[in-house]
Amino acid sequence: MIGIGYDSHRFVDGRRLVLGGVEVDHPQGLAGHSDADVLTHAVIDAILGAAGGGDIGTLFPPEDEEWRDASSIDLLLTAIGTIAGRVVNVDATVICERPRLGPYKAQMEQLLGEATAARVTVKATTNEGMGWIGRGEGVACIAVAQVEDD
């Protein structure tokens, strides 16, 4: 089964930037209830979609204080524990003008791969200066996951 996930968050001052469980050097972080890790959130939604398990907002409601400032890798592990089957493959593309993610991609793939026990590919691209992403206001991510029955 195949699922697709999407997430986006705006930049804010006073937070660290976490993508794929990796702290990325940047003067701003992302606004959100948990650590606002758009990459991991998109992966969670893709996996839940593939498994017919709903979405991240249903599993981790933003009004639930249990998840405030939570590590999105912990959310991912929790989400995987709710599905039948195993994650086989994850492919994700992070969209942002800055920071440049090349130096971080291997570590993101490693952390997400360990959490999912699957092959994970992380790609990065810009929005060519267009729209809110192009103006450097935030980060978006789209992910696809394959889950097979055990």
LUMKE-337159 format. One record per atom (N, C-alpha, C, CB): atom name; x, y negated, z; residue in three letters; residue number from 1. Coordinates in pm, whole numbers, padded with zeros to 5 digits. Each point is the difference from the previous one (the first is absolute). Glycine has a CB too. Layout:
- atomo;x;y;z;residuo;num
- CA;X;Y;Z;ALA;NUM
...
This chain:
- atomo;x;y;z;residuo;num
- N;00083;00116;00000;MET;1
- CA;-00083;-00116;00000;MET;1
- C;00089;-00124;00000;MET;1
- CB;-00184;00125;00120;MET;1
- N;00135;-00229;-00185;ILE;2
- CA;00076;-00123;-00015;ILE;2
- C;-00077;-00115;00065;ILE;2
- CB;00104;00085;-00215;ILE;2
- N;-00032;-00174;00282;GLY;3
- CA;-00062;-00118;00060;GLY;3
- C;00083;-00123;-00030;GLY;3
- CB;-00099;00140;00181;GLY;3
- N;00033;-00253;-00177;ILE;4
- CA;00067;-00128;-00024;ILE;4
- C;-00024;-00091;00120;ILE;4
- CB;-00028;00024;-00252;ILE;4
- N;00130;-00103;00285;GLY;5
- CA;-00011;-00093;00112;GLY;5
- C;00054;-00136;-00039;GLY;5
- CB;00019;00189;00161;GLY;5
- N;-00075;-00292;-00101;TYR;6
- CA;00045;-00137;-00024;TYR;6
- C;-00006;-00076;00132;TYR;6
- CB;-00081;00005;-00242;TYR;6
- N;00178;-00092;00262;ASP;7
- CA;-00004;-00088;00116;ASP;7
- C;00075;-00128;-00033;ASP;7
- CB;-00015;00198;00159;ASP;7
- N;-00020;-00304;-00091;SER;8
- CA;00069;-00127;-00014;SER;8
- C;-00011;-00076;00131;SER;8
- CB;-00046;-00007;-00249;SER;8
- N;00150;-00069;00280;HIS;9
- CA;00002;-00085;00118;HIS;9
- C;00076;-00128;-00033;HIS;9
- CB;-00011;00201;00155;HIS;9
- N;-00026;-00309;-00088;ARG;10
- CA;00067;-00128;-00022;ARG;10
- C;00116;-00014;00098;ARG;10
- CB;-00215;-00103;-00082;ARG;10
- N;00314;00023;00041;PHE;11
- CA;00113;-00030;00088;PHE;11
- C;-00042;-00096;00110;PHE;11
- CB;00159;00036;-00191;PHE;11
- N;-00102;-00018;00310;VAL;12
- CA;-00018;-00090;00113;VAL;12
- C;00132;-00013;00074;VAL;12
- CB;-00245;00065;00021;VAL;12
- N;00259;-00174;00049;ASP;13
- CA;00118;-00020;00084;ASP;13
- C;-00014;00081;00129;ASP;13
- CB;00035;-00230;-00097;ASP;13
- N;00078;00263;00157;GLY;14
- CA;-00001;00062;00132;GLY;14
- C;-00020;00150;00002;GLY;14
- CB;-00085;-00211;00078;GLY;14
- N;00091;00276;-00194;ARG;15
- CA;-00012;00147;-00004;ARG;15
- C;00116;00056;-00081;ARG;15
- CB;-00253;-00011;00020;ARG;15
- N;00288;00134;00010;ARG;16
- CA;00102;00066;-00080;ARG;16
- C;-00065;00064;-00121;ARG;16
- CB;00141;00043;00205;ARG;16
- N;-00066;-00028;-00312;LEU;17
- CA;-00050;00060;-00123;LEU;17
- C;00034;00148;00000;LEU;17
- CB;00024;-00218;-00125;LEU;17
- N;-00128;00303;00124;VAL;18
- CA;00017;00144;-00002;VAL;18
- C;-00066;00054;-00125;VAL;18
- CB;00007;00013;00254;VAL;18
- N;00068;00063;-00332;LEU;19
- CA;-00052;00065;-00121;LEU;19
- C;00050;00143;-00004;LEU;19
- CB;-00006;-00221;-00125;LEU;19
- N;-00085;00315;00116;GLY;20
- CA;00039;00141;-00001;GLY;20
- C;00070;00042;00127;GLY;20
- CB;00018;-00014;-00244;GLY;20
- N;-00050;-00053;00354;GLY;21
- CA;00062;00031;00128;GLY;21
- C;00136;-00063;00020;GLY;21
- CB;-00124;00208;-00006;GLY;21
- N;00172;-00283;-00092;VAL;22
- CA;00132;-00061;00004;VAL;22
- C;-00013;-00149;00027;VAL;22
- CB;00089;00174;-00161;VAL;22
- N;-00010;-00224;00255;GLU;23
- CA;00002;-00144;00024;GLU;23
- C;00085;-00065;-00109;GLU;23
- CB;-00030;00032;00251;GLU;23
- N;-00032;-00125;-00324;VAL;24
- CA;00062;-00068;-00113;VAL;24
- C;00038;-00141;00043;VAL;24
- CB;-00134;00138;-00167;VAL;24
- N;00254;-00178;00133;ASP;25
- CA;00048;-00134;00036;ASP;25
- C;-00076;-00105;-00081;ASP;25
- CB;00229;00093;00056;ASP;25
- N;-00308;-00173;00013;HIS;26
- CA;-00079;-00106;-00063;HIS;26
- C;-00044;-00096;00110;HIS;26
- CB;-00081;00155;-00188;HIS;26
- N;00072;-00285;00159;PRO;27
- CA;-00036;-00096;00105;PRO;27
- C;-00145;00010;00048;PRO;27
- CB;00170;-00148;-00097;PRO;27
- N;-00255;00217;00025;GLN;28
- CA;-00140;00017;00040;GLN;28
- C;-00037;00147;-00002;GLN;28
- CB;-00057;-00229;-00090;GLN;28
- N;-00046;00262;00167;GLY;29
- CA;-00058;00133;-00002;GLY;29
- C;-00138;-00008;-00061;GLY;29
- CB;00132;00069;00202;GLY;29
- N;-00207;00039;-00190;LEU;30
- CA;-00134;00006;-00058;LEU;30
- C;-00106;-00003;00110;LEU;30
- CB;00089;00130;-00196;LEU;30
- N;-00197;-00202;00170;ALA;31
- CA;-00112;-00010;00094;ALA;31
- C;-00079;00129;-00004;ALA;31
- CB;-00011;-00250;-00028;ALA;31
- N;-00028;00297;00146;GLY;32
- CA;-00083;00121;00006;GLY;32
- C;-00016;00047;00142;GLY;32
- CB;00076;00063;-00228;GLY;32
- N;-00167;00031;00248;HIS;33
- CA;-00032;00052;00132;HIS;33
- C;00112;00090;00052;HIS;33
- CB;-00244;-00013;-00055;HIS;33
- N;00295;00101;-00030;SER;34
- CA;00112;00085;00038;SER;34
- C;00128;-00074;-00038;SER;34
- CB;-00135;00216;-00032;SER;34
- N;00236;-00144;-00014;ASP;35
- CA;00122;-00068;-00046;ASP;35
- C;-00014;-00055;-00142;ASP;35
- CB;00132;00150;00149;ASP;35
- N;-00250;-00131;-00211;ALA;36
- CA;-00035;-00056;-00131;ALA;36
- C;00090;00053;-00112;ALA;36
- CB;-00081;-00204;00116;ALA;36
- N;00123;00328;-00104;ASP;37
- CA;00087;00065;-00098;ASP;37
- C;-00083;00038;-00123;ASP;37
- CB;00153;00087;00184;ASP;37
- N;-00158;-00176;-00284;VAL;38
- CA;-00087;00023;-00116;VAL;38
- C;00035;00127;-00076;VAL;38
- CB;-00027;-00245;-00018;VAL;38
- N;00154;00280;00013;LEU;39
- CA;00041;00121;-00070;LEU;39
- C;-00058;00123;00068;LEU;39
- CB;00211;-00113;-00075;LEU;39
- N;-00191;00124;00203;THR;40
- CA;-00051;00116;00072;THR;40
- C;-00153;00001;00002;THR;40
- CB;00206;00001;00142;THR;40
- N;-00269;-00117;-00133;HIS;41
- CA;-00147;-00005;-00003;HIS;41
- C;-00054;00049;-00133;HIS;41
- CB;00005;-00193;00160;HIS;41
- N;00057;00154;-00270;ALA;42
- CA;-00045;00048;-00132;ALA;42
- C;00020;00151;-00011;ALA;42
- CB;00057;-00223;-00103;ALA;42
- N;00052;00274;00158;VAL;43
- CA;00025;00145;-00001;VAL;43
- C;-00107;00072;00081;VAL;43
- CB;00248;-00040;-00025;VAL;43
- N;-00281;-00014;00141;ILE;44
- CA;-00105;00061;00084;ILE;44
- C;-00130;00008;-00078;ILE;44
- CB;00110;-00088;00209;ILE;44
- N;-00152;-00023;-00271;ASP;45
- CA;-00125;00001;-00076;ASP;45
- C;00004;00098;-00117;ASP;45
- CB;-00034;-00238;00065;ASP;45
- N;00149;00249;-00131;ALA;46
- CA;00012;00095;-00111;ALA;46
- C;-00015;00143;00049;ALA;46
- CB;00150;-00160;-00120;ALA;46
- N;-00086;00192;00231;ILE;47
- CA;-00009;00135;00056;ILE;47
- C;-00142;00030;00047;ILE;47
- CB;00241;-00012;00070;ILE;47
- N;-00301;-00082;00002;LEU;48
- CA;-00138;00020;00046;LEU;48
- C;-00095;00015;-00118;LEU;48
- CB;00050;-00132;00206;LEU;48
- N;-00029;00054;-00311;GLY;49
- CA;-00084;00011;-00119;GLY;49
- C;00013;00136;-00066;GLY;49
- CB;00022;-00244;-00033;GLY;49
- N;00101;00292;00022;ALA;50
- CA;00023;00130;-00063;ALA;50
- C;-00065;00113;00079;ALA;50
- CB;00215;-00086;-00094;ALA;50
- N;-00218;00071;00225;ALA;51
- CA;-00054;00105;00087;ALA;51
- C;-00148;-00020;00031;ALA;51
- CB;00226;00026;00098;ALA;51
- N;-00288;-00131;-00154;GLY;52
- CA;-00140;-00027;00031;GLY;52
- C;-00019;-00044;00144;GLY;52
- CB;-00065;00165;-00172;GLY;52
- N;00165;-00234;00227;GLY;53
- CA;-00002;-00035;00141;GLY;53
- C;-00034;-00143;00032;GLY;53
- CB;00162;00173;00026;GLY;53
- N;-00225;-00243;-00117;GLY;54
- CA;-00039;-00138;00028;GLY;54
- C;00111;-00098;-00030;GLY;54
- CB;-00152;00083;00174;GLY;54
- N;00164;-00186;-00088;ASP;55
- CA;00102;-00102;-00024;ASP;55
- C;00061;-00045;00132;ASP;55
- CB;-00121;-00076;-00206;ASP;55
- N;00227;-00001;00195;ILE;56
- CA;00077;-00042;00117;ILE;56
- C;-00084;-00084;00096;ILE;56
- CB;00207;00006;-00139;ILE;56
- N;-00295;-00090;00088;GLY;57
- CA;-00082;-00085;00085;GLY;57
- C;-00101;00077;00082;GLY;57
- CB;00030;-00178;-00164;GLY;57
- N;-00075;00292;00111;THR;58
- CA;-00094;00085;00074;THR;58
- C;00073;00079;00108;THR;58
- CB;-00146;00017;-00204;THR;58
- N;00264;00035;00168;LEU;59
- CA;00077;00081;00094;LEU;59
- C;00063;-00085;00110;LEU;59
- CB;00045;00162;-00184;LEU;59
- N;-00001;-00284;00149;PHE;60
- CA;00066;-00091;00094;PHE;60
- C;-00067;-00136;-00005;PHE;60
- CB;00219;00124;-00026;PHE;60
- N;-00337;-00138;00086;PRO;61
- CA;-00074;-00127;-00009;PRO;61
- C;00082;-00117;00056;PRO;61
- CB;-00215;00128;00018;PRO;61
- N;00215;-00241;-00088;PRO;62
- CA;00081;-00113;00045;PRO;62
- C;-00043;-00057;00135;PRO;62
- CB;00039;-00052;-00237;PRO;62
- N;-00162;00078;00278;GLU;63
- CA;-00043;-00051;00131;GLU;63
- C;00040;00094;00114;GLU;63
- CB;-00192;-00113;-00114;GLU;63
- N;00251;00229;00081;ASP;64
- CA;00043;00096;00102;ASP;64
- C;00138;-00040;00051;ASP;64
- CB;-00136;00186;-00109;ASP;64
- N;00143;-00227;00234;GLU;65
- CA;00125;-00050;00059;GLU;65
- C;00107;00110;00008;GLU;65
- CB;-00133;-00166;00131;GLU;65
- N;00094;00292;-00138;GLU;66
- CA;00098;00109;00004;GLU;66
- C;00104;-00015;-00111;GLU;66
- CB;-00175;00150;00099;GLU;66
- N;00136;-00208;-00211;TRP;67
- CA;00088;-00007;-00116;TRP;67
- C;00069;-00136;-00016;TRP;67
- CB;-00149;00166;-00109;TRP;67
- N;00127;-00260;00203;ARG;68
- CA;00063;-00132;-00011;ARG;68
- C;00153;00017;00006;ARG;68
- CB;-00202;-00112;00109;ARG;68
- N;00269;00054;-00209;ASP;69
- CA;00146;00003;-00013;ASP;69
- C;00057;00141;-00012;ASP;69
- CB;00005;-00210;00131;ASP;69
- N;-00089;00307;-00164;ALA;70
- CA;00045;00139;-00014;ALA;70
- C;00095;00015;-00117;ALA;70
- CB;-00214;00079;00100;ALA;70
- N;00303;00016;-00089;SER;71
- CA;00087;00038;-00112;SER;71
- C;-00086;00068;-00106;SER;71
- CB;00202;00025;00153;SER;71
- N;-00193;-00072;-00275;SER;72
- CA;-00078;00063;-00107;SER;72
- C;00048;00140;-00031;SER;72
- CB;-00043;-00225;-00094;SER;72
- N;00167;00257;00125;ILE;73
- CA;00046;00139;-00014;ILE;73
- C;-00078;00089;00097;ILE;73
- CB;00232;-00077;-00072;ILE;73
- N;-00258;00028;00194;ASP;74
- CA;-00084;00075;00094;ASP;74
- C;-00142;00015;-00054;ASP;74
- CB;00140;-00084;00192;ASP;74
- N;-00193;-00023;-00254;LEU;75
- CA;-00132;00010;-00061;LEU;75
- C;00000;00105;-00111;LEU;75
- CB;-00044;-00242;00054;LEU;75
- N;00150;00244;-00134;LEU;76
- CA;00010;00099;-00107;LEU;76
- C;00001;00142;00055;LEU;76
- CB;00126;-00166;-00138;LEU;76
- N;-00048;00189;00242;LEU;77
- CA;00005;00134;00060;LEU;77
- C;-00137;00039;00056;LEU;77
- CB;00243;-00036;00056;LEU;77
- N;-00311;-00058;00005;THR;78
- CA;-00135;00026;00052;THR;78
- C;-00095;00033;-00113;THR;78
- CB;00042;-00154;00193;THR;78
- N;-00037;00076;-00302;ALA;79
- CA;-00088;00023;-00115;ALA;79
- C;00025;00137;-00061;ALA;79
- CB;-00005;-00246;-00045;ALA;79
- N;00131;00284;00030;ILE;80
- CA;00032;00131;-00058;ILE;80
- C;-00056;00112;00088;ILE;80
- CB;00209;-00095;-00103;ILE;80
- N;-00209;00073;00232;GLY;81
- CA;-00057;00099;00092;GLY;81
- C;-00149;00020;-00013;GLY;81
- CB;00180;-00058;00152;GLY;81
- N;-00248;-00031;-00222;THR;82
- CA;-00146;00011;-00015;THR;82
- C;-00041;00071;-00128;THR;82
- CB;-00022;-00208;00131;THR;82
- N;00117;00234;-00222;ILE;83
- CA;-00039;00054;-00130;ILE;83
- C;00027;00150;-00008;ILE;83
- CB;00048;-00221;-00104;ILE;83
- N;-00125;00287;00018;ALA;84
- CA;00028;00139;-00035;ALA;84
- C;00092;-00003;-00121;ALA;84
- CB;-00226;00085;00091;ALA;84
- N;00320;00003;-00096;GLY;85
- CA;00092;00004;-00113;GLY;85
- C;00131;-00068;00034;GLY;85
- CB;-00193;00002;-00155;GLY;85
- N;00280;-00006;00054;ARG;86
- CA;00132;-00059;00022;ARG;86
- C;00028;-00103;-00107;ARG;86
- CB;00083;00212;00108;ARG;86
- N;-00012;-00316;-00070;VAL;87
- CA;00040;-00103;-00094;VAL;87
- C;00115;00056;-00084;VAL;87
- CB;-00073;-00190;00158;VAL;87
- N;00062;00179;-00289;VAL;88
- CA;00101;00053;-00091;VAL;88
- C;00086;-00111;-00058;VAL;88
- CB;-00153;00190;-00054;VAL;88
- N;00090;-00302;00019;ASN;89
- CA;00072;-00106;-00069;ASN;89
- C;-00064;-00134;00031;ASN;89
- CB;00067;00159;-00183;ASN;89
- N;00017;-00261;00198;VAL;90
- CA;-00047;-00137;00018;VAL;90
- C;00083;-00089;-00093;VAL;90
- CB;-00070;00042;00244;VAL;90
- N;00001;-00129;-00316;ASP;91
- CA;00065;-00097;-00088;ASP;91
- C;-00057;-00137;00034;ASP;91
- CB;00036;00173;-00186;ASP;91
- N;00050;-00268;00221;ALA;92
- CA;-00047;-00131;00044;ALA;92
- C;00079;-00111;-00068;ALA;92
- CB;-00069;00098;00220;ALA;92
- N;-00001;-00208;-00248;THR;93
- CA;00063;-00119;-00056;THR;93
- C;-00032;-00119;00090;THR;93
- CB;-00015;00093;-00236;THR;93
- N;00119;-00156;00289;VAL;94
- CA;-00013;-00120;00081;VAL;94
- C;00015;-00120;-00092;VAL;94
- CB;00091;00117;00209;VAL;94
- N;-00181;-00216;-00193;ILE;95
- CA;00000;-00117;-00087;ILE;95
- C;00025;-00124;00085;ILE;95
- CB;-00160;00112;-00163;ILE;95
- N;00274;-00176;00139;CYS;96
- CA;00034;-00124;00071;CYS;96
- C;00108;-00074;-00077;CYS;96
- CB;-00061;00104;00222;CYS;96
- N;00064;-00235;-00207;GLU;97
- CA;00106;-00080;-00062;GLU;97
- C;00129;00008;00081;GLU;97
- CB;-00174;-00154;-00096;GLU;97
- N;00158;00155;00225;ARG;98
- CA;00112;00011;00091;ARG;98
- C;-00050;00061;00129;ARG;98
- CB;00117;-00199;-00104;ARG;98
- N;-00034;00264;00177;PRO;99
- CA;00142;00024;-00022;PRO;99
- C;00022;00109;-00106;PRO;99
- CB;00045;-00069;00237;PRO;99
- N;00077;00079;-00284;ARG;100
- CA;00037;00108;-00090;ARG;100
- C;00008;00128;00081;ARG;100
- CB;00129;-00159;-00153;ARG;100
- N;-00192;00266;00104;LEU;101
- CA;-00013;00122;00078;LEU;101
- C;00097;00110;-00039;LEU;101
- CB;-00235;-00058;00027;LEU;101
- N;00312;00037;-00132;GLY;102
- CA;00093;00103;-00046;GLY;102
- C;00085;00062;00109;GLY;102
- CB;00004;-00120;-00212;GLY;102
- N;00057;00040;00300;PRO;103
- CA;00085;00057;00104;PRO;103
- C;-00074;00085;00104;PRO;103
- CB;00147;-00195;-00034;PRO;103
- N;-00279;00186;00037;TYR;104
- CA;-00079;00067;00103;TYR;104
- C;-00076;00123;-00051;TYR;104
- CB;-00020;-00220;00111;TYR;104
- N;00008;00234;-00243;LYS;105
- CA;-00089;00103;-00055;LYS;105
- C;00037;00142;00042;LYS;105
- CB;-00036;-00152;-00191;LYS;105
- N;00164;00186;00192;ALA;106
- CA;00040;00137;00036;ALA;106
- C;-00041;00032;00145;ALA;106
- CB;00194;-00015;-00161;ALA;106
- N;-00178;-00081;00251;GLN;107
- CA;-00039;00024;00139;GLN;107
- C;-00152;00010;00012;GLN;107
- CB;00205;-00123;00079;GLN;107
- N;-00279;00042;-00154;MET;108
- CA;-00146;00009;00000;MET;108
- C;-00044;00139;-00048;MET;108
- CB;-00018;-00249;-00041;MET;108
- N;00078;00295;-00069;GLU;109
- CA;-00034;00133;-00053;GLU;109
- C;00031;00109;00101;GLU;109
- CB;00045;-00082;-00233;GLU;109
- N;00068;00068;00302;GLN;110
- CA;00038;00100;00099;GLN;110
- C;-00100;00004;00116;GLN;110
- CB;00240;-00033;-00063;GLN;110
- N;-00272;-00084;00121;LEU;111
- CA;-00093;-00004;00113;LEU;111
- C;-00140;00050;-00038;LEU;111
- CB;00131;-00192;00093;LEU;111
- N;-00181;00145;-00207;LEU;112
- CA;-00132;00044;-00044;LEU;112
- C;00001;00147;-00038;LEU;112
- CB;-00049;-00232;-00081;LEU;112
- N;00158;00279;00023;GLY;113
- CA;00013;00141;-00035;GLY;113
- C;00002;00089;00123;GLY;113
- CB;00124;-00066;-00204;GLY;113
- N;-00054;00023;00307;GLU;114
- CA;00002;00076;00125;GLU;114
- C;-00139;00004;00064;GLU;114
- CB;00240;-00065;00034;GLU;114
- N;-00310;-00047;-00037;ALA;115
- CA;-00133;-00007;00062;ALA;115
- C;-00102;00084;-00075;ALA;115
- CB;00055;-00228;00081;ALA;115
- N;-00045;00231;-00213;THR;116
- CA;-00099;00072;-00081;THR;116
- C;00042;00142;-00035;THR;116
- CB;-00069;-00218;-00091;THR;116
- N;00196;00250;00110;ALA;117
- CA;00057;00128;-00043;ALA;117
- C;-00022;00020;-00150;ALA;117
- CB;-00041;00098;00229;ALA;117
- N;00054;-00207;-00304;ALA;118
- CA;-00026;00001;-00145;ALA;118
- C;00108;-00079;-00072;ALA;118
- CB;-00248;00021;00041;ALA;118
- N;00250;-00004;-00171;ARG;119
- CA;00086;-00084;-00084;ARG;119
- C;-00065;-00138;-00006;ARG;119
- CB;00083;00200;-00139;ARG;119
- N;-00004;-00305;00165;VAL;120
- CA;-00050;-00137;00000;VAL;120
- C;00090;-00085;-00090;VAL;120
- CB;-00095;00026;00235;VAL;120
- N;00032;-00102;-00322;THR;121
- CA;00071;-00096;-00083;THR;121
- C;-00054;-00139;00032;THR;121
- CB;00038;00172;-00185;THR;121
- N;00052;-00265;00211;VAL;122
- CA;-00037;-00140;00025;VAL;122
- C;00063;-00084;-00110;VAL;122
- CB;-00018;00036;00253;VAL;122
- N;-00065;-00114;-00318;LYS;123
- CA;00047;-00093;-00102;LYS;123
- C;-00035;-00141;00045;LYS;123
- CB;-00027;00173;-00185;LYS;123
- N;00097;-00271;00129;ALA;124
- CA;-00029;-00140;00033;ALA;124
- C;-00003;-00081;-00129;ALA;124
- CB;00108;00024;00229;ALA;124
- N;-00199;-00120;-00232;THR;125
- CA;-00010;-00089;-00115;THR;125
- C;-00045;-00137;00049;THR;125
- CB;-00054;00193;-00155;THR;125
- N;00063;-00291;00068;THR;126
- CA;-00050;-00133;00031;THR;126
- C;-00133;-00020;-00072;THR;126
- CB;00237;-00090;00032;THR;126
- N;-00297;-00025;-00007;ASN;127
- CA;-00123;-00036;-00070;ASN;127
- C;00029;-00109;-00104;ASN;127
- CB;-00137;00061;00204;ASN;127
- N;00265;-00071;-00241;GLU;128
- CA;00045;-00094;-00103;GLU;128
- C;-00044;-00144;00027;GLU;128
- CB;-00008;00188;-00164;GLU;128
- N;00004;-00224;00294;GLY;129
- CA;-00034;-00137;00037;GLY;129
- C;-00148;-00033;-00007;GLY;129
- CB;00221;-00059;-00080;GLY;129
- N;-00305;00157;00052;MET;130
- CA;-00144;-00027;-00015;MET;130
- C;-00076;00025;00130;MET;130
- CB;00016;00062;-00242;MET;130
- N;-00118;-00144;00268;GLY;131
- CA;-00092;00022;00110;GLY;131
- C;00063;-00013;00137;GLY;131
- CB;-00126;00147;-00150;GLY;131
- N;00052;-00100;00253;TRP;132
- CA;00045;-00014;00138;TRP;132
- C;00128;00078;00027;TRP;132
- CB;-00236;-00033;00068;TRP;132
- N;00252;00148;-00131;ILE;133
- CA;00124;00075;00017;ILE;133
- C;00114;-00077;-00066;ILE;133
- CB;-00126;00220;00005;ILE;133
- N;00102;-00270;-00125;GLY;134
- CA;00102;-00076;-00071;GLY;134
- C;00044;-00125;00072;GLY;134
- CB;-00095;00088;-00207;GLY;134
- N;00004;-00147;00285;ARG;135
- CA;00036;-00119;00079;ARG;135
- C;00072;00037;00131;ARG;135
- CB;-00199;-00119;-00099;ARG;135
- N;00218;00249;00122;GLY;136
- CA;00071;00044;00120;GLY;136
- C;-00083;-00005;00125;GLY;136
- CB;00203;-00076;-00105;GLY;136
- N;-00336;00089;00091;GLU;137
- CA;-00089;-00009;00116;GLU;137
- C;-00020;00132;00071;GLU;137
- CB;-00113;-00186;-00113;GLU;137
- N;00155;00297;00053;GLY;138
- CA;-00019;00129;00064;GLY;138
- C;00049;00114;-00086;GLY;138
- CB;-00193;-00093;00119;GLY;138
- N;00155;00213;-00078;VAL;139
- CA;00044;00124;-00062;VAL;139
- C;-00121;00090;-00024;VAL;139
- CB;00227;-00018;00112;VAL;139
- N;-00226;00091;-00223;ALA;140
- CA;-00104;00099;-00028;ALA;140
- C;00068;00132;-00035;ALA;140
- CB;-00161;-00179;-00082;ALA;140
- N;00085;00285;00090;CYS;141
- CA;00053;00132;-00036;CYS;141
- C;-00114;00086;-00052;CYS;141
- CB;00182;-00019;00173;CYS;141
- N;-00149;00099;-00273;ILE;142
- CA;-00092;00101;-00051;ILE;142
- C;00072;00134;00009;ILE;142
- CB;-00117;-00166;-00157;ILE;142
- N;00044;00269;00198;ALA;143
- CA;00059;00132;00017;ALA;143
- C;-00093;00108;-00051;ALA;143
- CB;00127;-00082;00198;ALA;143
- N;-00067;00190;-00244;VAL;144
- CA;-00073;00118;-00044;VAL;144
- C;00056;00119;00076;VAL;144
- CB;-00045;-00097;-00231;VAL;144
- N;-00041;00185;00278;ALA;145
- CA;00044;00119;00072;ALA;145
- C;-00069;00124;-00052;ALA;145
- CB;00043;-00140;00202;ALA;145
- N;00029;00250;-00196;GLN;146
- CA;-00056;00130;-00036;GLN;146
- C;-00003;00086;00127;GLN;146
- CB;00087;-00016;-00241;GLN;146
- N;-00203;00072;00267;VAL;147
- CA;-00017;00090;00113;VAL;147
- C;-00052;00133;-00054;VAL;147
- CB;-00046;-00193;00161;VAL;147
- N;00111;00303;-00119;GLU;148
- CA;-00043;00133;-00042;GLU;148
- C;-00060;00074;00117;GLU;148
- CB;00177;00006;-00177;GLU;148
- N;-00275;00080;00149;ASP;149
- CA;-00056;00087;00103;ASP;149
- C;00107;00095;00050;ASP;149
- CB;-00230;-00017;-00104;ASP;149
- N;00226;00046;00234;ASP;150
- CA;00095;00097;00056;ASP;150
- C;-00029;00139;-00047;ASP;150
- CB;00028;-00143;00200;ASP;150
